[in-house]
Amino acid sequence: MPGKDGAVSARLSHVLDLIAAGAVPAERAYTHILAGTARGEARAADGRADRGEAIGALDGALVSVKAMLDVRGLLTDAGSATLRGRPPAASDSSVVSRLRSAGAVVVGTTQMTEFAFSAVGTNPNFPALGNPSHDAGADLRRVVVGGGGFGRRGLVTSPSAAIRAAR
């Protein structure tokens, strides 16, 4: 999803503005927001697009990954209180590394049920999990629905309510 003239950076800025303004309930959706890193990745994608050197279909795509995937420098807790004392990840998981190699912009890590083991989507260790598309008053015309599952390796999604609004 390459952009011209800073389009990726503009979409990311809009998404981060929505999160900061509370339009996307970050505490219910995200465990970490990687604003600084994501801005650098967006600038790099914009530069490639401006030079006509886009890597492929994921170049400039804004994504979030579940908190069960290692992201360098972040605690990977898989939604569990028992893992909170672990050191931060020393490197990205293969999924995150491949996303970044493909030019995707990693916006953050998202909440999840403990160890991805729940049919009802609850987690007693964190605030109620949330999907902005299901919150009262959400404008469903402005929501991207979907994500790609990787089984036990995790889940990669678009930053829900914000992406379509940012286009």
C-alpha positions in Angstrom: 0.0 0.0 0.0 2.6 2.6 -1.1 1.8 6.3 -0.8 3.0 9.4 -2.4 4.1 12.7 -0.8 4.1 11.4 2.7 0.8 9.5 2.5 1.9 6.7 4.9 3.1 9.2 7.4 -0.1 11.1 7.1 -2.2 8.0 7.7 -0.1 7.0 10.7 -0.3 10.5 12.2 -4.1 10.4 11.8 -4.2 7.0 13.5 -1.9 8.2 16.4 -4.0 11.4 16.7 -7.2 9.3 17.0 -5.6 7.1 19.7 -4.3 10.2 21.6 -7.7 11.8 21.4 -9.4 8.7 22.8 -11.3 7.9 19.6 -9.7 4.5 19.7 -9.7 3.2 23.3 -6.0 2.4 23.4 -6.1 0.9 26.9 -8.7 -1.7 25.7 -7.0 -2.4 22.4 -3.3 -1.9 22.8 -0.6 -3.0 25.2 2.1 -0.8 23.6 1.9 1.9 21.0 5.2 2.2 19.0 4.8 5.8 17.9 8.4 6.7 17.4 9.4 3.5 15.6 6.3 3.5 13.5 7.0 7.1 12.4 10.5 6.1 11.2 9.0 3.1 9.4 6.4 5.3 7.8 9.0 7.9 6.6 11.0 5.0 5.1 7.9 3.7 3.3 7.1 7.2 2.0 10.7 7.6 0.7 10.5 4.3 -1.1 7.2 5.2 -2.7 8.4 8.6 -3.7 11.4 7.0 -5.4 9.2 4.3 -7.0 11.0 1.6 -5.0 8.1 0.1 -3.1 8.9 -3.3 -1.7 5.5 -4.9 -2.3 1.9 -5.0 -1.3 2.6 -4.6 2.5 5.0 -1.6 2.0 3.4 1.2 4.0 0.6 -0.9 5.5 -0.2 0.0 9.1 -0.4 -3.2 11.2 -0.6 -4.1 14.9 0.5 -7.5 16.3 -0.8 -9.5 19.2 1.1 -9.3 22.5 2.2 -12.9 22.0 4.7 -12.0 19.3 8.2 -10.7 20.3 8.8 -7.1 19.4 12.3 -6.0 20.1 12.5 -4.0 23.3 9.0 -4.9 24.5 7.8 -7.3 27.2 6.0 -10.2 25.5 3.4 -11.2 28.1 0.9 -13.1 26.0 -1.8 -11.5 28.1 -0.5 -13.3 31.2 0.4 -11.8 34.6 2.8 -14.6 35.2 5.1 -13.3 32.4 5.2 -9.7 33.5 8.6 -10.1 35.2 10.4 -11.3 32.1 13.0 -9.1 30.3 12.0 -7.3 27.1 12.4 -9.2 23.9 15.9 -9.0 22.5 14.7 -9.3 18.9 11.6 -9.3 16.8 9.8 -12.6 16.2 10.0 -14.0 12.7 6.5 -12.7 12.0 7.3 -9.2 13.0 10.7 -9.3 11.3 9.1 -10.4 8.0 6.4 -7.8 8.3 9.0 -5.1 8.8 11.2 -6.5 5.9 8.1 -6.3 3.7 7.8 -2.6 4.6 4.8 -2.8 7.0 4.6 -0.1 9.7 4.1 -1.8 13.1 1.9 0.6 15.1 1.8 -1.4 18.3 1.0 -4.6 20.2 -2.6 -5.5 21.0 -4.5 -6.9 24.0 -5.3 -10.6 23.9 -6.8 -13.3 26.1 -4.3 -15.0 28.4 -2.1 -17.2 26.2 -4.7 -16.9 23.4 -6.8 -19.4 25.3 -10.4 -18.3 25.6 -13.5 -18.7 23.5 -15.2 -15.7 25.1 -12.4 -13.0 24.8 -12.0 -12.1 28.4 -8.7 -11.7 30.4 -8.7 -11.1 34.1 -5.2 -9.6 34.0 -6.0 -6.6 31.9 -8.8 -4.1 31.3 -11.7 -5.5 29.3 -10.5 -6.3 25.8 -12.0 -4.0 23.2 -12.6 -3.7 19.6 -13.5 -0.2 18.6 -15.8 -1.5 15.9 -18.1 -2.9 18.7 -18.0 0.1 21.0 -21.3 2.0 21.4 -21.5 4.8 18.9 -18.8 3.5 16.6 -19.3 4.6 13.0 -19.2 1.2 11.3 -18.7 2.8 7.9 -15.3 3.9 9.1 -14.1 0.5 10.4 -11.7 -1.9 8.8 -12.9 -5.4 9.7 -10.5 -8.3 9.5 -7.1 -9.5 10.2 -4.9 -12.4 9.4 -4.5 -15.3 11.8 -1.3 -17.2 12.2 -2.6 -19.9 14.5 -0.5 -20.1 17.6 2.1 -17.8 16.1 -0.2 -14.8 16.7 -2.4 -12.4 14.9 -1.7 -9.4 12.7 -4.4 -6.8 12.3 -5.0 -3.4 10.9 -5.4 -0.8 13.7 -9.2 -1.2 13.6 -11.3 1.9 13.6 -8.5 4.3 12.7 -7.3 2.9 9.4 -10.3 3.6 7.1 -10.8 7.0 8.7 -7.2 7.8 7.9 -7.6 7.2 4.2 
